[in-house]
Amino acid sequence: MATREKNIWILMVFILSGLVIGGLIGEFTKDVDFLWWLSYGQSFGLSAPIELDLNIVQISFGLMFKINVASILGMIIAVFIYKKI
């Protein structure tokens, strides 16, 4: 059971790495004429952070996702690499 949990965590690291690297590639290629489609995507999440004020501590909660084609491709490649290992 411990190896199964370990493998799930490694898979999650691979997926997150693929999303981040793909997102960076998408941002870098948005001004390239023949690679503009890699940066096509959507942003969604909380537009304004939710604030909790307890007079002693003020906490702000916010979450925003920015997904583009390159990040999805990066995630797919990461899963493929994980399965090959």
N, C-alpha and C positions, 0 to 999 in steps of 0.2 A: 504494500500500500504506500509506503514512503517513496518508492521510486516513481509511482504513478503521480503523486502530488508534486514531486520534483520535476517530472517531465511537463506537467501542466504549467508550472512557473517558468520553465525554460521556454515553452511555447509562447507564453504571454510576453516574455522579454523579446523574443523574436518578432512577434506581431507589433509591439510598440516601437521597436527599432525600425521595422519596415515602414510604419506609418510616419515616423519622424523624418527618416531619410527621404522617403518619397515626397513628403510635404516640402522639404527643403529643395529637392530637385524641381518640384513644381513651381516654387517661388523663383528659383534662379532662371527657369526657362520661359517665364511669362513674356519676356520681351523678344524672344527668338521667334522669327517668322514661321518656321516649319515645326516648332515644338510648343506653340501657344496652347494647344489643346490639353497639355499635361497640367496646366494651372487652372483649368476649368473646374469649378467646384461650388460648394455652398458652405455657409457659416450658420450655425444654429446653437442655441443655448439661452442663458439668461442675459438679456440685453443690459439690464441694470442690476448691480449686485444687491443682494438682500442683506440688510444690516440688522444686527441684534445689539441693542444698547442696554447694558446692565448697570450703568452709572460707574462701575469700577472698570469694566472691560467692554470694549466695543468690538464686535466680530462682524466681518463682512464675508458673505458667501457669494461666489460667482463661478460660473462654468460656461465655457464657450468652446465649441468644436468647429474647426475649419478643415473640411475634407475636400481634397481635389483628386483628379484622376491619377496623378502620380503617387499619391499616398495609398490609394486603393491598389495600384499595381505593386507598390512596395510591400504592402501587406500580403498580397498573393505570392510574391516571390519569397518573402520570409517564411511563409508556411511551406512552400515547396522545398526550400533549403532545409527547414527543420525535418521534414519527412525523409530527406536524403541522408541526414546524419544518423 
